Amino acid sequence: QVRLVESGGGLVQAGGSLRLSCAASGNIFGINYMGWYRQAPGKQRELVARITRGGTTYYADSMKGRFTISGDNGKNTVDLQMNSLKPEDTGVYYCSYAADWNPGPRDYWGQGTQVTVSS
């Protein structure tokens, strides 16, 4: 089992920045993908960014150039730096650790942290 604890959400004005952090504990052996998803009100959860243990990163198109994901394998943390925030970035952001790219039995989620961007 893997436990994920997120921090860093909050309220920010459009154009501002926030940094989200996620700390993992437990059995992370075999976990290859760490990332962030978000869910806006009335919408499905969507991928924001992912990073592999080797440092390869993936971003949703709308986040490219504004968000940066980083991971520290030694500390078992993954961060998301969000710049130039827009009101449409509002939502609950979830940390994710997974063994595989596709959904599987070793998918773990944090409790979520609220990000609200005001116009």
C-alpha positions as CSV (number, residue, x, y, z in Angstrom):
1,Q,0.0,0.0,0.0
2,V,1.1,3.5,-0.8
3,R,0.0,6.6,1.1
4,L,0.1,10.0,-0.6
5,V,-0.2,13.3,1.2
6,E,-0.6,16.5,-0.9
7,S,-0.1,20.1,0.2
8,G,0.2,23.5,-1.3
9,G,-3.3,24.2,-2.8
10,G,-5.1,27.5,-2.2
11,L,-6.6,30.6,-3.7
12,V,-4.6,32.7,-6.2
13,Q,-5.4,35.4,-8.7
14,A,-5.2,34.7,-12.4
15,G,-1.6,35.0,-13.6
16,G,-0.3,33.9,-10.2
17,S,1.6,30.8,-9.2
18,L,1.2,27.9,-6.8
19,R,3.4,24.9,-6.0
20,L,1.9,21.6,-5.0
21,S,3.8,18.9,-3.2
22,C,3.1,15.3,-2.7
23,A,4.9,13.0,-0.2
24,A,4.7,9.2,-0.6
25,S,5.1,6.5,2.1
26,G,4.7,2.8,2.1
27,N,5.6,0.2,-0.5
28,I,6.6,2.2,-3.5
29,F,8.7,-0.6,-5.0
30,G,7.6,-1.0,-8.6
31,I,6.0,2.4,-8.8
32,N,7.1,3.9,-12.1
33,Y,4.9,6.9,-12.7
34,M,4.2,9.8,-10.4
35,G,1.9,12.6,-11.4
36,W,-0.9,15.0,-10.9
37,Y,-4.4,14.9,-12.1
38,R,-7.2,17.4,-11.6
39,Q,-10.9,17.4,-11.5
40,A,-12.9,20.6,-12.2
41,P,-16.5,21.0,-11.0
42,G,-18.8,18.9,-13.2
43,K,-15.9,17.4,-15.2
44,Q,-14.0,14.2,-15.3
45,R,-10.6,13.8,-13.7
46,E,-7.9,14.6,-16.2
47,L,-4.2,14.2,-16.4
48,V,-2.1,17.3,-15.7
49,A,1.4,15.9,-15.7
50,R,3.4,12.8,-15.1
51,I,7.0,12.0,-14.4
52,T,8.8,8.6,-14.6
53,R,11.4,7.4,-12.1
54,G,14.0,8.1,-14.8
55,G,12.8,11.7,-15.1
56,T,10.8,11.7,-18.3
57,T,7.9,14.1,-18.1
58,Y,4.6,14.2,-19.8
59,Y,2.2,17.2,-19.8
60,A,-1.3,17.8,-21.0
61,D,-1.3,20.2,-23.9
62,S,-3.0,23.0,-22.0
63,M,-0.3,22.9,-19.2
64,K,2.8,22.9,-21.4
65,G,4.9,25.9,-20.8
66,R,3.1,26.9,-17.6
67,F,3.4,23.8,-15.3
68,T,6.5,22.0,-14.3
69,I,6.6,18.6,-12.6
70,S,9.6,17.4,-10.7
71,G,10.3,14.4,-8.6
72,D,12.8,13.4,-5.9
73,N,13.2,9.6,-5.8
74,G,15.3,9.8,-2.6
75,K,12.7,11.7,-0.7
76,N,9.7,10.1,-2.4
77,T,8.2,13.4,-3.4
78,V,6.7,14.9,-6.5
79,D,6.0,18.6,-7.0
80,L,4.0,20.6,-9.4
81,Q,5.0,24.2,-10.1
82,M,2.1,26.0,-11.6
83,N,2.7,29.4,-13.2
84,S,0.5,31.8,-15.2
85,L,-2.6,30.3,-13.6
86,K,-6.0,30.7,-15.3
87,P,-9.5,30.5,-13.9
88,E,-10.0,27.3,-15.9
89,D,-7.2,25.7,-13.8
90,T,-9.5,25.7,-10.8
91,G,-10.2,22.2,-9.5
92,V,-9.1,19.6,-7.0
93,Y,-5.6,18.4,-7.8
94,Y,-4.8,14.8,-7.0
95,C,-1.3,13.2,-6.6
96,S,-1.0,9.8,-8.3
97,Y,1.5,7.0,-8.0
98,A,1.2,4.1,-10.4
99,A,3.0,1.1,-11.5
100,D,1.8,1.3,-15.1
101,W,0.8,4.1,-17.5
102,N,-2.6,2.6,-17.9
103,P,-5.0,2.0,-15.0
104,G,-4.2,-1.0,-12.9
105,P,-4.2,-2.5,-9.4
106,R,-1.3,-0.5,-8.3
107,D,-2.8,2.9,-8.7
108,Y,-2.7,5.1,-5.6
109,W,-4.2,8.5,-5.0
110,G,-3.9,11.3,-2.6
111,Q,-6.9,12.9,-0.9
112,G,-6.8,15.9,-3.2
113,T,-6.0,19.6,-2.7
114,Q,-8.2,22.5,-3.8
115,V,-6.8,25.0,-6.2
116,T,-8.9,28.1,-6.9
117,V,-7.9,30.7,-9.5
118,S,-9.9,33.9,-9.4
119,S,-10.3,36.2,-12.4
